[in-house]
Amino acid sequence: MDCTDVYGKKGLMQQCLSEYQDLMECMFHKKQLARVEAMKKERMRQYMAGERSKKDFYAKDPLLDSYYETYQRTID
């Protein structure tokens, strides 16, 4: 982290806080894991409330070439 070169270890939590938080997120994925857990919890809540059937518990997979076809339409 370039910020610590300037401020040192003492300035890490004051001047370099945003860079430090970005580094921690990149290493440990806490926000990403919290987002996935929230989606699982909401999906289970919908299933228990009857808003989602067992068949529709997960979203359908995309078609095999769906990205390629969409990409071709945008560049033509």
N, C-alpha and C positions, 0 to 999 in steps of 0.2 A: 504494500500500500504506500503510495507516494506521500500521502498526508502525514504518516508517522515519521517520515524522513525530516519533515519540517518541524513538527511539534513534539516528537518523541513519544515515549510511552505515557507520560503524564497528560498530554493533550489528546490522547486517543479517544477518550469518552467525552471530550468537550468539543474540540474543533473538528474531529474526524468521525463523529458519530454516524453520519449517513453512509460514509464509505465503509465503516465497520459493520453496520447493519446489512449492507449489500453483500459483503463478504460472508457474513454468517448465514444469510439466506442462500447464497450460492453453495455453501458447504453442506448445510443441514436441511434445506428445503422445508423449513417449518411452515411457511405460509402455504406452500403447495400441498403439504400433507394435511393442513387444517382445512383447506378448500375441498380436498377429496373426502375427508371425513364428514364435512358438512353435507356434501352431495349424497353420500351413503345414508346419512341420518335422515335427510329429507326424502329420499327414495323409499326407505323403510317406513317412514311416517305415512307417506302416500299409500303404500301397500297395506298397512294396517288399517287405514281409514277407508279402504275400498276404492280409492281414487285411481289405483293402478293395479292391473291384474298380474297374475304370476307370469303370464305370457309376455306382457309388456313391462316386466320389471326393469330390464335394461333396454337402452335404445337399440334400434336395428343397426347392423353393420352397414357401412357404405358399400355401394356397388364396387366391383373390382377395379374398373377404370374410371371411376367418377371424377377423380382429381384431374386426370389427363384430359378427359372430355371437356371439363370446365375450363381448363387452361387453354385448350385449342379454340374454344369459342371466344375467349377474351383476346387472343392475339390475331384472330382472323378479321 
